[in-house]
Amino acid sequence: MSASGGTKAIVAALLANAAIAVAKFVAFLFSGSSSMLAESVHSVADSGNQALLLLGGKRAQRQATPQHPFGYGRERYIYAFLVSIVLFSVGGLFAIYEGYEKIKHPHELTHWYWPVGVLVFAIIAETFSFRTAIKESNAVRGERSWKEFVRHAKAPELPVVLLEDLGALVGLVLALGGVGLALLTGDSVWDGIGTLCIGVLLILIAVVLALETKSLLLGEAAGAEETRKIEAALVDGDTVTRIIHMRTLHIGPEELLVAAKIAVRHDNTATEVAAAIDAAESRIRGAVPIARVIYLEPDIYREAEAAKGADAAATPGGPAPTEH
C-alpha cells in the first residue's frame, strides 16, 4: 500500500482498538454494563476492519494477469466496503439488540469503577489514534475540507479510519454518559439507552462508508484538478490540436485509465500521428503520474460532431441512445 493509503494510521488504530477491546471486555465481566459489552464488540469489529484494510492493501499489490489485465487495485475498495458491512452488522445491529435487551430487562451495575476507568483509558487511546489519522490525512487532503476529503478521496483507507475513530470517540462518550446516568439515578435503563445510541451511531457511519465506497467500486473519474492537467498535457497546438472527447476512470486508488479521441491535422502522415500520440502519452504521465493506462485515438476534428455538445449520448464513443 502506498503512503497515501494511510498504513501508519491503520496500524495505530489496530493496536489501539485491540488493547481497548481487551480492557472493555474485562470491564464488562466485572460490571455487567451493556454499554461496555457493545463497546467491546465495537472495538473487536474495528480491529477486524483494520486488519481487512491491511489485507486489501496487500492483495491490491499483485501483478496484473491475463484475466485481470488492469491489475487488482480495486481490491482496496472491496475490502473497504466489507468494513462498512462489518461495522453495520457486528457493531451497529448488535449494539441496538443489546441496548433493547438492557432496557427491557435492566439490572444493576456492579463494580462501576471498572467501566468508568476503562472508558477514560479508551478515550485517551482513541484520541491518539484519531490524531494519527488526522495527521496522515492532512498530508494528502490539501485544501479540501474534511467533508470533501471523505467524499472524494480515491484511497479509501484514511476516510474509513477517520470515520471509525470519530465514531469510536463519540461512542465512548455515549457509553460514559450512559454508565454515568445509570450510577447517578440508580436506573440501569440509562445504560441501555446509551447502548442504543451507540448502535444508531455505528449504523449511520456504516451507511456513509457503504455509499462512498460503492461509488468507488462503480468507478469514479479523475478529480477536477487531474482532469485539467491531463487536458492541458494532451493538446500541444501543433500535432494534437484539440480534444474531441475524453474519459477517465480510476482502476485503483493510485491508478488512472485515460481514454481520449484527439484531433490531429488532416495532412499528418501515419508516422507523425504515431509520434504525436507517443509524445502526448509522455506529457500526460509527466503531468499526472498515476495515469498508468492511456489509450488515444487520433481523428479529424469535425464541426458537426462538436456541435452535439457535452451530452454523453451524443458524444462520439459515448453510450448508444436508447430507443423509446
Disulfide bonds with the S-S distance in Angstrom:
none
